[in-house]
Structures are given as structure tokens and as C-alpha cells.
Amino acid sequence: MATAVIDGIVTRYEVVGSGPPLLMFSPGGFDGVLEKWRSTGTYAKTRLMDHLPKKYSCIVFDRRETGQSGGRVERVTWADYAAQGRGLLEHLNIPRAHLMGGCMGCSPVLSLGVSHPEIALSLVLWWPVGGPKYRINGQSRFAQHLAFVQQHGLAEVVALATSAGKSFNEDPRGGPWASVIRLDRAFAESYAKQDVEKYKLVVAGMARSLMDRDTAPGAEPEDLMRLEIPALIVPGRDPSHATSAARYLEECLPRSEYWDVRPEGQTADTAPARLLQFLESVARRT
């Protein structure tokens, strides 16, 4: 594994395979580590990483505030997650790439596509997060953390995050910086000394910025409708990946292809073939 410092934050990454660059924003919600492309849910089932590196340089990385990447206490937005990916491309001297997101990684892809369309060869949106249950559950996770901070203080957040070893996904009480607290002792020390009231404002603002709608978050629909980037949308069908969110993106993105196959039909036989077909069709048109 390699690391790069992007906007003052360490990013753990790996480049797997060879060929045209494919920047992959990890699935896994607030535990978006690069291993999730092989180990979790639909990505393990469809075995995408058994096929993609044979034809593409797959750039995988730990999202900031997760795994072995660092972080910073601030009101993190989708644009901040997108900036991490863009910074990684700059670090690798790659001017253009296919952009792929899984789960929560789809929202930074949308943000990056809108803010810097010139770098995106295509967008692949695999099981985009969204829907009312996703918003409700996400806001609840932040609320549980704020309640713990209110009752116990930031030093106890550090103690919990250090002893339990769980991510924000697994135990909301530890908050969105739990992984960084475990990773970096200096960060943990400064985290515990923050002004609690100001910290609570940061967290509340972050929750509102990220969980701001009952469909797929990441970019405004008016901006998506102006994008002339080929896109492939693969729908999920559960409380965090509402099919309605995928359909919303199909409606907003003018050059989208919607793979109208339910999750049970998305297999190791069908899914890699559909993705490679899309990427190869983009190459033929450019």
C-alpha cells in the first residue's frame, strides 16, 4: 500500500492492474476502506475486482476518516470527499479517468463530475445510496453521536473509539472521526481538547450537508442535468440503496444507461460483463 498527502490529510491507496485509469470511490458508508471492493455485499458477490484490473488501472483508496487514511475535524461535505479523489489523480499525474463509486462512494463521484467534468471519462454509479430510510438512518447516526458527546464529553468519545475499535458505521457513539482517533494519537489528544459546543455545531452541520434529501445525495439535480458524461447506473434495493435513488439519477443524467436488473440478477457472471461492456463502449466513442 502507498500513501499520499492530499490537502494535509494522509490517504492510503493502491493501484491494481494496468490499462486506462479507473478511480474507485469505496463502498461501505462511513467505513469506506479499499478492501470493501472485494469483501462486502454486492461487490464480493459480483467479484468485480477479479475482472477490472485485467483491463484497467484500478485506483482504490480509503476514504478520508476511514481505515488508514487520516482526517480533520471540519464540516465534511460531498465536495470534500470528491476533492480527495481529485487530489489522488493529481498525485498520480493522471489528467482524466473513469470515475466509479459504490454505495456511499457514488455521491463523491457525482460531486466530482459536476465540479470537474473535464477529468471524467465516464461515471459508474453502483448501488447509489439514497431514499428516505437512508436519510433517516444517517441522521439518526449523527444524533446518537451528539447525544453521547452531550452526556459524556469528548474525552469519553476518545476512550470509546480506542477501546471498542469500531467504525462510525458500527457504533455511532464514536462519531465520524473514530478511525482517525485510533490511528493517530496526536489527533486523538487534540480532538479531546476541543470546545464541545463548537464541535457539536460542526457535527450537526455535517449531518445536514450529507443527509439533505430523500433521494441520491451528492449534487443538485439541475447540475446533473447539464452533465454530458456517459454514466452507468446499477440499482440496489434495500433501506440504504433505494431503487428510487437510482431511478432519480437515471432521470437527471442525460447520458445515463440504467441496468434494469434486480440485485438477485446481478451476479459474478452478469455484472462484470455489463460493466466492462459499458467502459469499452465509452472508449470507442472517445
Secondary structure, DSSP 4 states (H G I P E B T S, - for coil): -EEEEETTEEEEEEEES-SSEEEEE--SGGG--TTHHHHSHHHHHHTGGGTGGGTSEEEEEPPTTSTT----SS---HHHHHHHHHHHHHHTT-S-EEEEEEGGGHHHHHHHHHH-GGGEEEEEEES--BSHHHHHHHHHHHHHHHHHHHHH-HHHHHHHHHHH---TTT-GGG-TTHHHHHH-HHHHHHHHTS-HHHHHHHHHHHHHHHS--SS--SS-HHHHTT----EEEE---SSSB-HHHHHHHHHH-TTEEE----GGG--TTTHHHHHHHHHHHHHHH-
